Amino acid sequence: MALGVVCIRPVKAQTQNDITINSDGSVTPSTAPIKQTGNTYTLTSNVGGAIYVDRNNTILDGNGYTSPDKSVNWTGYSLDGQPNVMITSNSPITNVTIANLTSGMHNITVYANDSYGNIAVSQTINFAVEKPQLFPTALVAAVSVAAVAVVCVGLILYLRKRKR
């Protein structure tokens, strides 16, 4: 009688067009349209399948190209634990500016949902906003006027003494 052990582990259901950035930094398949520079992986053409990232501290730059099989339905963010704010655009989103933040500590979490219902969530990022001090225009103007007045008074006194 033979006794055997079978180990089953879940795997990703990948198509032949899917790309994986492996934990060691290599890319599968090696012919994938991705250029690597350090921790940044940049697409060099459109991708026909999904992109899986198994490596930590990785930047994936779409470079204007897309992965049409798993297009992003929506992107949003939560600032300081508030409800999500949806970001909508007809073109790829590359930069978003959040204006009028108060001085102090803040945090943000970014979310994305693809056409298959998968939701990606970033790590929560903490950051500080420090508004610059306003230039003391009124104080400088007052000191300047006072300095001019002192010089003028001194000049007048000097000229009066000199005439005598």
C-alpha positions in Angstrom: 0.0 0.0 0.0 1.4 3.4 -1.0 0.9 6.4 1.1 1.3 9.9 -0.4 0.9 13.4 0.7 -0.5 16.0 -1.7 0.0 19.7 -1.0 -2.4 22.0 -2.7 -1.9 25.7 -2.8 -4.0 28.3 -4.5 -2.5 29.9 -7.6 -3.4 32.9 -9.7 -5.5 32.1 -12.8 -3.3 33.6 -15.4 -3.7 33.9 -19.1 -0.8 33.8 -21.5 -0.9 37.6 -21.7 -0.5 38.1 -18.0 2.7 39.5 -16.5 4.2 38.9 -13.1 6.8 41.0 -11.4 8.3 38.3 -9.1 9.5 38.8 -5.5 13.1 38.6 -6.7 12.5 41.5 -9.2 12.5 39.3 -12.3 9.6 39.6 -14.8 7.6 36.7 -16.2 7.5 36.3 -19.1 10.9 37.7 -19.8 9.6 39.1 -23.1 7.0 41.2 -21.3 6.9 44.8 -22.5 8.3 46.2 -19.3 11.6 48.1 -18.7 13.1 47.8 -15.2 15.2 50.6 -13.7 15.8 49.8 -10.0 12.5 49.4 -8.3 10.6 51.1 -11.1 8.9 49.0 -13.9 7.8 51.0 -16.9 5.4 49.7 -19.6 6.8 50.0 -23.1 3.5 49.1 -24.9 -0.1 48.1 -24.1 -0.5 44.8 -22.1 -3.1 42.3 -23.1 -3.6 40.8 -19.7 -3.2 41.5 -16.0 -0.1 42.6 -14.2 0.7 40.9 -10.9 3.2 42.5 -8.6 4.7 40.1 -6.0 7.7 42.4 -5.1 7.6 44.9 -2.2 8.5 48.6 -2.7 7.8 48.6 -6.4 6.7 51.4 -8.7 4.7 50.4 -11.8 4.7 53.3 -14.3 2.0 52.8 -17.0 3.8 55.4 -19.2 0.5 56.1 -21.0 -0.1 52.4 -21.9 -2.9 50.2 -20.6 -3.8 46.7 -19.5 -7.3 46.4 -21.2 -8.3 43.1 -19.9 -8.5 44.4 -16.3 -9.3 48.1 -16.8 -9.8 50.3 -13.8 -13.4 51.1 -13.2 -12.8 53.7 -10.5 -10.0 55.1 -8.4 -10.5 57.0 -5.1 -8.9 58.0 -1.9 -9.7 58.4 1.7 -8.1 61.4 3.4 -7.8 61.4 7.2 -10.2 58.5 7.5 -13.1 60.3 5.8 -15.4 58.6 3.2 -13.8 57.8 -0.1 -13.5 60.5 -2.8 -13.9 59.1 -6.3 -11.5 60.3 -8.9 -13.0 60.2 -12.4 -11.2 60.8 -15.7 -11.6 59.9 -19.4 -7.8 59.4 -19.7 -5.2 57.6 -17.5 -4.8 59.4 -14.1 -1.2 60.3 -13.4 -1.4 63.1 -10.9 -4.0 64.3 -8.4 -3.6 67.4 -6.3 -5.5 67.8 -3.1 -5.6 71.5 -2.3 -6.4 73.6 0.8 -5.1 71.1 3.4 -4.7 72.5 6.9 -1.3 72.5 8.6 -0.5 69.4 10.6 -0.4 65.6 10.2 -2.6 63.9 7.6 -3.0 60.4 6.1 -4.2 59.0 2.8 -5.2 55.6 1.5 -5.8 55.1 -2.3 -8.2 52.5 -3.7 -8.8 51.1 -7.2 -11.4 48.8 -8.6 -11.0 46.8 -11.8 -13.7 45.5 -14.2 -13.6 42.1 -12.5 -14.5 43.6 -9.1 -11.0 43.3 -7.6 -10.2 46.1 -5.2 -6.7 47.2 -4.6 -5.8 49.2 -1.5 -2.6 51.1 -0.9 -0.8 51.3 2.4 -2.0 54.3 4.5 0.6 57.0 4.0 1.2 59.6 6.7 2.4 63.1 5.8 2.7 66.6 7.3 1.6 69.9 5.8 3.3 73.0 7.0 2.1 76.2 5.5 4.8 78.8 5.0 4.9 81.8 7.4 3.6 85.0 5.7 6.2 87.7 5.1 5.7 90.5 7.7 5.1 93.2 5.1 3.5 95.7 7.5 6.4 95.3 10.0 9.1 95.8 7.3 7.2 98.8 5.9 6.9 100.4 9.4 10.6 99.9 10.1 11.6 101.2 6.7 9.4 104.4 7.2 10.9 104.9 10.7 14.5 104.4 9.4 13.8 107.0 6.6 12.4 109.4 9.2 15.4 109.0 11.5 17.8 109.6 8.6 15.8 112.7 7.4 15.7 114.2 10.9 19.4 113.5 11.4 20.2 115.1 8.0 18.1 118.2 8.8 19.8 118.6 12.2 23.2 118.2 10.6 22.5 120.8 7.9 21.1 123.2 10.6 24.3 122.9 12.7 26.5 123.3 9.7 24.7 126.6 8.7 25.6 128.2 12.0 
